[in-house]
Amino acid sequence: MAYKNVLLLQVFLRFDPEHCDRELRALARAVGPASKPVMHNKLHLGYVIVTSETAQELVDRLARVLEVDNFTDYIAVPVLGNPAGKHGGFNSLVTRVRLAYAALQSSPAKQFAKSQILVEQRGRKSAPAEMRVKGGRDRQSPK
């Protein structure tokens, strides 16, 4: 399983977003469905992106889309830890970063569940017990 990063891509616009519609749609297609828009302002927008790329690799991949005249500047930075803001969970950046890290933390559990091994906690938390689970049985729907 590849290591995943949570990156913040900030794009600064020369004109209002309604005048940069074509470029913004191209950027949304290029960053892909693993991105969530955050921090919209009149001449600024950001995306929280969950990717296996580094910040430099992301910028290199998006250079063709980002090097247009309507974008004055762009920055990609890794977002580490649990962010906090003035308005707490009502801030879209704080919320999206927390959701991205929650999704990354829950994904190994999904991979573990597919391995057909069930771990039960018995008594103390430091002593888990492993049990094999039979897989591949076909269930019949109730009639």
C-alpha positions in Angstrom: 0.0 0.0 0.0 1.5 3.4 -1.1 2.0 6.1 1.5 -0.6 8.9 1.1 -0.1 12.6 1.6 -2.6 15.4 2.4 -1.6 18.4 0.3 -3.1 21.9 0.2 -2.9 23.5 -3.3 -3.5 27.2 -3.2 -4.2 29.1 -6.5 -4.3 32.8 -6.8 -6.4 34.3 -9.7 -5.8 37.4 -11.7 -9.6 38.0 -12.4 -12.8 37.0 -10.7 -13.6 33.3 -10.8 -16.6 33.8 -13.2 -14.0 35.2 -15.7 -11.7 32.2 -15.3 -14.3 29.4 -15.6 -12.5 27.5 -18.3 -9.2 27.4 -16.5 -10.9 26.5 -13.2 -12.8 23.6 -14.8 -9.5 22.4 -16.4 -7.8 22.6 -12.9 -10.6 20.6 -11.3 -10.3 17.9 -13.9 -6.5 17.8 -13.5 -6.5 17.5 -9.7 -9.1 14.7 -9.9 -11.9 13.5 -7.7 -9.6 13.0 -4.6 -9.6 16.8 -4.1 -12.0 19.0 -2.1 -12.3 22.7 -2.6 -11.6 25.0 0.4 -10.7 28.6 1.3 -12.6 30.4 -1.6 -12.1 34.1 -1.8 -12.5 36.6 -4.5 -9.1 36.0 -6.1 -8.0 32.9 -4.2 -9.1 29.2 -3.9 -7.6 26.1 -2.5 -7.9 22.3 -2.8 -7.2 19.7 -0.2 -5.8 16.7 -2.1 -5.2 13.2 -0.9 -2.4 11.8 -3.1 0.7 9.6 -3.1 2.6 12.4 -4.7 4.9 14.9 -3.0 4.1 18.6 -3.3 6.8 19.1 -6.0 5.5 16.1 -8.0 1.9 17.5 -7.8 3.0 20.9 -9.1 5.1 19.3 -11.9 2.1 17.2 -12.9 -0.3 20.2 -12.9 2.2 22.7 -14.4 0.5 22.7 -17.9 -2.8 23.6 -16.3 -1.4 26.1 -13.7 0.9 28.0 -16.1 -1.9 30.0 -17.7 -2.2 33.8 -17.6 -5.3 33.8 -15.4 -3.4 32.2 -12.5 -0.9 34.6 -10.9 0.6 32.2 -8.4 0.2 28.7 -7.0 1.5 26.9 -3.9 1.4 23.3 -2.9 2.2 22.5 0.8 1.8 19.3 2.9 -0.7 19.7 5.7 0.4 17.9 8.8 -1.4 17.2 12.0 -4.7 18.4 13.1 -5.4 22.0 12.0 -7.2 24.5 14.1 -8.9 27.8 13.2 -10.8 30.7 14.5 -14.2 29.2 13.7 -13.2 25.6 14.5 -15.1 23.0 12.4 -17.0 25.7 10.5 -13.8 26.5 8.6 -13.7 24.5 5.3 -10.0 23.9 5.4 -10.0 22.5 9.0 -13.0 20.3 8.2 -11.5 18.9 4.9 -8.1 18.2 6.4 -9.6 16.4 9.3 -11.8 14.3 7.0 -8.8 13.5 4.8 -6.8 12.3 7.7 -9.8 10.3 9.0 -10.1 8.6 5.7 -6.4 7.7 5.6 -6.6 6.3 9.1 -9.7 4.2 8.3 -8.3 2.8 5.1 -5.8 0.3 6.7 -8.7 -1.1 8.7 -10.6 -1.7 5.5 -7.5 -3.5 4.0 -7.2 -5.5 7.2 -10.8 -6.6 7.0 -10.3 -7.9 3.5 -7.5 -10.2 4.8 -10.1 -12.5 6.5 -8.5 -12.1 9.9 -10.6 -10.8 12.8 -9.0 -9.2 15.8 -11.0 -9.2 19.1 -10.1 -7.3 22.2 -10.2 -9.6 25.2 -9.8 -8.1 28.7 -6.8 -5.8 28.5 -6.3 -3.6 25.5 -2.7 -4.7 25.2 -3.7 -8.3 24.5 -5.6 -8.7 21.2 -6.5 -12.2 20.0 -6.4 -13.2 16.4 -9.1 -15.5 14.9 -9.3 -16.8 11.4 -12.6 -16.2 9.6 -13.9 -18.5 6.9 -14.4 -16.6 3.8 -16.1 -17.2 0.4 -19.4 -18.6 1.6 -22.5 -17.7 -0.4 -25.3 -16.3 1.5 -28.9 -16.8 0.4 -31.2 -13.8 0.5 -34.2 -14.2 2.9 -37.5 -15.0 1.2 
